[in-house]
Amino acid sequence: MGAGRLCWRSRSAKSIGEMNMGCKWWVLGVMACVVAGAEVPDKRAAQETAAMAATVRAEWPNGIITTLKSPGAWTYEEGVVLDGMAAEWRQSKDAKDFAYIKAAVDKYVSADGVIHVNPSGAVFETGGHTLDNIEMGRAVLMVYRTTHELRYQRAAEFLHEQLAVQPRTASGGYWHKQIYPNQMWLDGAYMAEPFRAEYAATFGIEHEFGDIAKQFLLMDEHMRDPKTGLPRHGWDESKKMPWADPQTGLSPEVWARALGWYAMALVDTLEWFPEDHPKRAALVADLNRTMAAVVKYQDESGTWWQVMDKGGAKGNFAEASASCMFVYALERGVRKGYLPAKPYEAAALKGWQGIQKAFVRPEADGHVVLTTTVKAAGLGGKPYRSGTYEYYVGEAVGDNDAKGVGAYLLAGSEMRHARAEMGR
């Protein structure tokens, strides 16, 4: 990546100074690398993620993030961007990053703690029972833990209460949504469990951690393909869905981003999980099984394919958001001690470098673009989604899709901790 790649020309006078300063330090960092004769991954990642954070603030001002539904709607897509901005803020200590997150949350959470889900002021609907609507609670909790304002606590309590009435499968797993009965999707782990774990840790609800672990371990038990070691996207416990295998209930393919959500959920949940809990070791073992399989299917480029175990097949392609998610889970897993440094740190660095080469593109106006993020994928529903290979590789991709941007920020925040020499 040349020195001009992340240099900026902004649309506003305020941004010019910010971006020129970013360029100054980025170029100095590159010069230092040249003098030293080696790459310094943590320094480079700091500049790369700072540039993306500035892009978010410029392209989606005041926390109004464009998602598939609409700008400024309460969705998991906005949630993962805010997760990424929070990770960047913890590293950068830049007040602009926290102000952005708080502004985004304040669009939805009123002074009395009521959640309004769109600019028209519609109140959170309690009957939908969709795990996707819980994920934004992580940003709410983050603002609460920083400000200690009661309204954020009330909003988080409301979301926690929603999980108490979430429908479950016969074995006790959360339905992904009310409209998808008896189904667990890998995506749902990220939507619900890190929030639950942080909430339980924050408010001292020790008894909840056993059920949090259960959600992961049900997926680990029932959704992992024994041939590849990779969990499939969905599991219908009733085995009634047209996409479900009549013997196992599993969907046909391994969708990379679904597994990326699951991997990130594991490392983020372990962050809050009690050290002495009897199920903690099982979650760490789950993470190790998962990432061993993930690394096995890493492409030579460092990235991962949309359908993970069919790299190079007709129509398949390297996908940005999943690649970022795996880098995040790998590097965070190593840094926190859940994964051994070898071979996972090298895989994380290879992945991050591959992401820069394959997906990061400068625009004429100076903004950073992350390409090739799949806009959406699912199972069943209307129109019907079959979960076949042809279905996944036929889904549309986009640039600076919120899911990819958030995952990129998360990955970069962890790569700041990478070392030029592998091992710790």
C-alpha positions in Angstrom: 0.0 0.0 0.0 1.6 3.3 -1.1 1.8 6.3 1.1 -0.9 8.1 -0.8 -3.4 5.3 -0.4 -5.0 6.5 2.9 -4.3 10.3 2.4 -7.5 12.3 2.4 -9.2 15.2 0.6 -12.3 16.0 2.6 -15.6 17.5 1.8 -15.5 19.8 4.8 -13.1 22.3 6.2 -13.2 20.7 9.6 -12.3 17.3 8.1 -9.3 18.7 6.1 -7.2 19.3 9.1 -8.2 16.0 10.6 -7.4 14.1 7.5 -4.2 15.9 6.6 -2.9 15.2 10.2 -3.8 11.6 9.6 -1.8 11.6 6.4 1.1 13.2 8.1 1.4 10.6 10.8 0.7 7.8 8.4 3.5 8.9 6.1 5.8 9.2 9.1 4.9 5.7 10.1 5.7 4.4 6.6 9.1 6.2 6.7 9.8 4.6 10.0 9.1 1.2 8.6 11.4 1.9 5.7 14.2 3.0 8.0 13.8 -0.1 10.2 13.7 -2.3 7.1 10.5 -4.1 8.2 6.8 -3.8 8.4 5.3 -2.7 11.7 1.8 -4.2 11.6 0.4 -2.5 14.7 1.5 1.0 13.5 0.1 0.3 10.0 -3.2 -1.0 11.3 -3.6 2.1 13.5 -3.4 4.3 10.5 -5.7 2.1 8.4 -8.4 1.9 11.0 -8.2 5.6 11.9 -8.8 6.3 8.2 -11.9 4.1 8.1 -13.2 5.7 11.3 -12.8 9.1 9.7 -14.7 7.7 6.6 -17.6 6.6 8.8 -17.8 10.0 10.5 -17.7 11.8 7.1 -19.9 9.5 5.1 -22.5 8.8 7.8 -22.5 12.0 9.9 -24.2 12.3 13.3 -24.5 8.5 13.7 -27.0 8.2 10.8 -25.7 5.0 9.3 -26.9 3.8 5.9 -28.1 0.2 6.1 -30.2 -2.1 3.9 -33.4 -1.0 5.6 -32.9 2.8 5.7 -30.6 5.5 7.1 -30.9 5.8 10.8 -32.8 2.6 11.6 -32.3 0.5 14.7 -30.6 -2.6 13.2 -27.7 -5.0 13.8 -26.0 -3.4 10.8 -25.7 -0.1 12.6 -24.8 -2.0 15.7 -21.7 -3.7 14.3 -20.5 -0.3 12.9 -20.8 1.1 16.4 -19.0 -2.0 17.8 -16.2 -1.2 15.4 -16.2 2.5 16.4 -16.1 1.5 20.0 -13.1 -0.7 19.5 -11.4 2.1 17.6 -12.2 4.5 20.4 -10.7 2.2 23.0 -7.5 2.3 21.1 -7.4 5.8 19.8 -8.9 7.6 22.8 -10.2 10.1 20.2 -13.2 11.9 21.7 -14.7 12.2 18.3 -15.2 8.4 18.2 -17.1 8.3 21.4 -19.2 11.3 20.5 -20.2 9.6 17.3 -21.3 6.4 19.1 -23.3 8.4 21.7 -25.0 10.5 19.0 -26.0 7.3 17.2 -27.4 5.8 20.4 -29.2 9.0 21.4 -31.2 9.0 18.2 -33.0 5.9 19.5 -32.9 6.1 23.3 -35.1 8.8 24.8 -34.6 10.6 28.1 -36.8 8.1 29.8 -35.0 5.1 28.3 -37.6 4.2 25.7 -36.2 2.8 22.4 -37.5 4.4 19.2 -36.4 2.4 16.2 -36.5 4.9 13.3 -36.5 8.7 12.6 -40.3 8.8 12.7 -40.2 7.8 16.4 -41.8 4.3 16.1 -41.4 2.4 19.4 -39.5 -0.9 19.6 -42.0 -3.7 18.6 -42.0 -6.4 21.2 -43.8 -9.1 19.2 -41.2 -9.7 16.5 -38.8 -11.7 18.7 -35.8 -11.2 16.4 -32.3 -11.6 17.8 -31.2 -9.1 15.2 -32.8 -6.3 17.2 -30.8 -7.1 20.3 -27.3 -6.4 18.9 -27.6 -2.6 19.2 -27.8 -3.1 22.9 -24.0 -3.5 23.0 -23.7 0.2 22.0 -26.3 1.1 24.6 -24.3 -0.7 27.3 -21.1 0.8 26.2 -22.5 4.3 26.6 -24.1 3.4 29.9 -20.8 2.1 31.3 -19.1 5.3 30.2 -21.7 7.8 31.3 -23.7 5.9 34.0 -26.9 7.6 32.8 -30.0 5.8 33.9 -31.8 6.1 30.6 -29.2 3.8 29.0 -29.6 1.3 31.8 -33.3 1.3 31.3 -32.9 0.7 27.5 -30.5 -2.2 28.1 -32.9 -3.7 30.7 -35.7 -3.6 28.1 -33.6 -5.5 25.6 -32.6 -8.0 28.2 -36.3 -8.6 29.1 -36.9 -9.2 25.4 -34.5 -12.2 25.5 -36.4 -13.6 28.5 -39.4 -14.2 26.2 -37.6 -15.1 23.1 -39.0 -18.4 21.7 -36.8 -21.5 22.0 -36.4 -24.8 20.4 -37.2 -28.0 22.2 -33.6 -28.3 23.3 -33.5 -24.7 24.6 -31.9 -22.8 21.8 -33.1 -19.4 20.8 -35.2 -19.2 17.6 -33.4 -16.8 15.3 -36.7 -14.9 14.7 -40.4 -15.5 15.4 -40.9 -16.0 11.7 -38.2 -18.8 11.6 -39.6 -21.4 14.1 -37.3 -24.0 15.6 -34.3 -22.6 13.8 -30.9 -21.6 15.2 -28.7 -19.6 12.9 -25.0 -18.9 13.5 -25.7 -15.2 13.0 -27.8 -15.2 16.1 -24.9 -15.9 18.4 -23.4 -12.5 17.7 -26.8 -10.7 17.9 -27.6 -11.9 21.4 -24.8 -13.5 23.4 -22.1 -10.8 23.8 -24.9 -8.4 24.9 -26.2 -10.9 27.3 -22.8 -11.6 28.7 -21.9 -8.0 29.2 -25.3 -7.3 30.7 -25.0 -10.2 33.1 -21.4 -9.1 34.1 -22.4 -5.5 34.5 -25.4 -6.1 36.7 -24.2 -9.2 38.5 -26.6 -11.8 37.1 -24.3 -14.8 37.6 -26.9 -17.5 36.9 -27.3 -16.4 33.3 -23.9 -17.5 32.1 -24.9 -21.2 32.0 -27.6 -20.5 29.4 -25.4 -18.2 27.4 -22.9 -21.1 27.1 -25.7 -23.4 26.2 -26.6 -21.3 23.1 -23.1 -21.8 21.7 -22.8 -25.4 22.7 -26.0 -26.4 21.0 -24.7 -24.9 17.8 -21.3 -26.6 18.3 -23.0 -30.0 18.9 -25.6 -29.9 16.1 -24.3 -27.5 13.4 -20.7 -28.6 12.8 -20.0 -30.6 9.7 -17.8 -33.5 10.8 -16.0 -33.6 7.4 -14.8 -30.0 7.3 -15.1 -29.0 10.9 -17.0 -25.9 9.8 -20.5 -25.2 11.2 -23.2 -24.8 8.7 -25.3 -21.6 8.5 -28.6 -22.9 10.0 -30.1 -25.8 11.9 -33.8 -26.6 12.0 -34.4 -28.7 15.0 -37.8 -29.8 13.7 -36.2 -30.8 10.3 -39.3 -29.4 8.5 -37.9 -26.6 6.5 -37.3 -27.3 2.8 -33.7 -26.2 3.1 -33.0 -28.6 6.0 -31.4 -32.0 5.7 -34.0 -34.5 6.7 -31.6 -36.4 8.9 -29.6 -33.6 10.5 -31.7 -30.5 10.0 -28.7 -28.6 8.7 -28.6 -26.1 5.8 -26.6 -27.2 2.8 -23.6 -24.9 2.8 -21.0 -23.1 5.0 -21.6 -19.4 4.6 -18.5 -17.5 5.6 -20.1 -14.4 7.2 -22.5 -16.6 9.3 -19.4 -18.4 10.7 -17.7 -15.0 11.1 -20.5 -13.8 13.3 -20.2 -17.0 15.4 -16.4 -16.7 15.8 -16.7 -13.0 16.9 -19.5 -13.9 19.3 -17.3 -16.5 21.0 -14.3 -14.1 21.6 -16.6 -11.2 22.7 -18.6 -13.4 25.0 -15.5 -14.9 26.7 -14.5 -11.3 27.5 -17.3 -11.1 30.0 -17.5 -14.8 31.0 -16.5 -15.6 34.6 -13.0 -17.2 34.8 -14.2 -19.8 37.3 -17.4 -20.7 35.4 -17.6 -24.5 34.7 -18.7 -23.9 31.1 -15.9 -21.4 30.2 -13.5 -24.2 29.2 -16.1 -25.6 26.8 -16.5 -22.3 25.1 -12.7 -21.9 24.7 -12.6 -25.4 23.2 -15.4 -24.5 20.9 -13.4 -21.5 19.7 -10.3 -23.6 19.2 -12.2 -26.1 17.1 -13.8 -23.4 15.1 -10.7 -21.4 14.3 -8.7 -24.5 13.5 -11.2 -25.2 10.7 -11.3 -21.6 9.7 -7.6 -21.4 9.2 -7.6 -24.6 7.2 -9.8 -22.9 4.6 -7.9 -19.6 4.4 -7.0 -18.8 0.8 -3.4 -18.2 -0.2 -4.3 -14.5 -0.6 -5.1 -14.4 3.1 -8.9 -13.9 2.6 -11.8 -16.3 2.8 -14.4 -17.4 0.3 -18.1 -16.7 0.4 -18.8 -20.4 0.5 -15.9 -21.3 2.7 -15.1 -24.9 1.7 -15.5 -24.4 -2.1 -12.7 -22.0 -2.8 -12.1 -21.5 -6.6 -15.4 -23.1 -7.6 -17.4 -21.4 -10.4 -19.0 -18.2 -9.2 -17.4 -18.3 -5.7 -15.5 -15.2 -4.6 -13.4 -13.8 -1.7 -15.7 -11.9 0.7 -14.6 -8.9 2.7 -16.8 -8.9 5.8 -16.2 -12.5 6.7 -12.4 -12.1 6.1 -12.4 -9.2 8.6 -14.5 -11.1 11.1 -12.0 -14.0 11.1 -9.0 -11.7 11.4 -10.7 -10.1 14.4 -11.5 -13.5 16.1 -8.1 -14.9 15.4 -6.1 -11.9 16.7 -8.4 -11.2 19.7 -8.4 -14.9 20.6 -4.6 -14.9 20.7 -4.3 -11.6 22.5 -6.7 -12.8 25.2 -5.1 -16.2 25.6 -8.0 -18.2 24.2 -6.0 -19.4 21.2 -2.3 -20.3 21.0 -0.1 -17.7 19.1 1.0 -20.3 16.6 -0.4 -20.7 14.0 -3.2 -18.2 14.6 -1.4 -14.9 14.8 0.4 -15.5 11.5 -3.0 -16.4 10.0 -4.5 -13.1 11.3 -1.6 -11.0 9.9 -1.8 -12.8 6.6 -5.6 -12.1 6.6 -5.2 -8.4 7.4 -2.6 -7.9 4.7 -4.9 -9.8 2.2 -7.8 -7.6 3.1 -5.8 -4.5 2.3 -4.8 -5.9 -1.1 -8.1 -7.4 -2.1 -10.7 -5.1 -0.7 -9.4 -1.7 0.4 -9.7 1.0 -2.3 -9.1 4.8 -2.3 -11.6 7.0 -4.0 -11.0 10.2 -6.0 -12.4 12.2 -3.1 -10.0 10.6 -0.6 -12.4 8.3 1.2 -11.5 4.7 2.0 -13.8 2.1 0.4 -14.1 -1.5 1.5 -15.4 -3.5 -1.5 -17.1 -6.9 -1.9 -19.3 -7.3 1.1 -22.4 -9.4 0.6 -25.4 -7.3 1.3 -27.6 -10.0 2.8 -28.1 -13.7 3.0 -30.5 -16.0 4.9 -32.6 -19.1 4.9 -36.3 -19.5 3.9 -38.5 -16.5 4.2 -40.1 -14.5 1.3 -38.7 -14.6 -1.3 -37.5 -18.1 -0.5 -33.8 -18.5 0.1 -32.7 -22.1 -0.4 -29.3 -22.0 1.2 -27.7 -23.8 -1.8 -24.3 -23.0 -3.2 -25.9 -21.2 -6.2 -28.0 -19.1 -3.8 -25.0 -17.8 -1.8 -22.7 -17.0 -4.7 -25.6 -15.2 -6.4 -26.2 -12.7 -3.7 -25.3 -9.1 -4.4 -22.2 -7.4 -3.0 -21.7 -3.8 -2.2 -19.0 -1.2 -1.2 -18.8 0.2 2.3 -21.6 -2.0 3.4 -22.1 -1.4 7.2 -21.5 -5.0 8.1 -18.1 -5.0 6.3 -17.1 -1.5 7.7 -17.9 -2.5 11.2 -16.0 -5.8 10.9 -13.0 -4.0 9.3 -12.8 -1.6 12.3 -13.0 -4.5 14.7 -10.2 -6.4 12.9 -8.0 -3.4 12.6 -8.4 -2.6 16.3 -7.0 -6.0 17.1 -4.2 -5.8 14.5 -2.8 -2.8 16.4 -1.6 -5.5 18.8 0.1 -7.6 16.1 3.8 -7.9 16.2 6.3 -7.9 13.3 7.8 -11.0 14.8 5.3 -13.8 15.2 4.9 -15.3 18.7 4.7 -13.6 22.1 
